């Protein structure tokens, strides 16, 4: 993939890529991810819009194309194949932009304020103007825009942003109201906390399984 290429990705491909970026920061102990962990992240109910039900084959197909584009690669070890991303390096964008695009891929169009809150565990932005600055850079990227500012909807105080990794966004399509999508700061914060708790539980289960394996006992017996 050349510097000027902007890959057009399917929904499954953006979900896989977004999960890899997210989990690298939120559960570094289990990154790179196994297929099972990646599938669970793709299909989790919290912090996802839309919620998907991908099968193993869907994720493997997405991984195959992402590998062809140089965005993902395999890591072999401990008898389990794992996967890691090279998104920022491949597209030559900073970690702040990677975080913003990951959250847009995982949660759909959002305002700058929502993005600042939802990016908290991937990158902590000092204020909304910092978020807007990186979004503007993505929108004006010489090698091809990766984000776009959507027209402000009637009754909305802020315009939302969307990623362009899957092509142009249909701005004429009706969008759910902000409250229904967890647009208020309070609801979005609660969702983020629930997602964080779920990820912590997953991390602890992985550690428990590892310890049980080293002790030669079944994980079920330790529950």
Secondary structure by P-SEA (a helix, b strand, c coil): ccccccccccaaaaaaaaaaaaaaccccccccccaaaaaaaaaccccccccccccaaaaaaaaaaaaaaccbbbbbcccbbbbbbcccccccccaaaaaaaaaaaccccccaaaaaaaaccccccccaaaaaaaaaaaaacccccccccccccccccbbbbbbcccccccccccccccccccccaaaaaaaaaaaaaaaaaaaaaaaaaaaaaaacccccccc
